[in-house]
Every structure is written in C-alpha cells, then in structure tokens.
Amino acid sequence: MSLNKALEELKYDKRLVDLNIKMGRVTKEQVEQYTQNLEDLEALCEKLDIEKEDKDLT
C-alpha cells in the first residue's frame, strides 16, 4: 500500500483528524459531515462492566 493511500484511509481517524485539519488535508466541515454520516453501531456492541471484570481477575 502506498503512503498516500494509507493517509487517505486515515484521513478521518480520531487520532489524526486535528493534524489533518492543521495540514489542510480536510476541513472541520468535512469532518463534521463525515461524523454525522457514520452508521450508529451501538446495538452491535457488547457492554462490559469494568468493575466486575476487574474483580474477576483477582
């Protein structure tokens, strides 16, 4: 995979979005539009009880 293709795939990555805005690769408006168009996957997630998980390890 080329570096440009990898960067394109990471354009909206939460860890890089501020840098991409600063570098002019994407605008705040584009990020907002992308975020609003994301599919809601909450129903497919498994909720974890961190405190219970922590107790099970001891």
N, C-alpha and C positions, 0 to 999 in steps of 0.2 A: 504494500500500500504506500502510496506517495505521501509525503508530508502534507501537501496541500489538501489531499483527500481526507487525511486524518484530522487536520484542523477544521475542515468543513463539517465533519461529523461531530466535532466537539464545540461547534460554534455556540450552542445554547447550553452547554454543560454548566451547571451551577457554580462549579469551582473556577470556571474560566470566563464567565459572562462579563464580569466587571473589566477584566483585561481586554476582552474583545470589544467592549464599548469604547474603552480608552484608546485602543488601537484603530478604531474606526471600521472594524470588521462587521459590526452590527450596531443598530441604533437601539435606544431604550424602547422606542415604539415597536420595533420588530420583536424584541424580547417579550414585551407585554402581550403582543398579538400571539406569539408562539405559545406562551404560557396559558393564555385563555383558550387556545385551541387544543390543548392536551386533553386526552381522554381521562376521565375520572376512573381510576382503578382501585379505589378504596374497597369495594366489595370483594375484590380478589385477594386482598391482603389478609395475612394471619396476624391477629393481635397477640402480643406477648406481654405477660406480667413479669416485668424485670425483677421485682422484689421476690416473686415466687421462684423464678429461675435462679436467682442468687442463693436462696435458701436451699435449693435442691443440690447445689454444688458443694455445700458444706456438710 
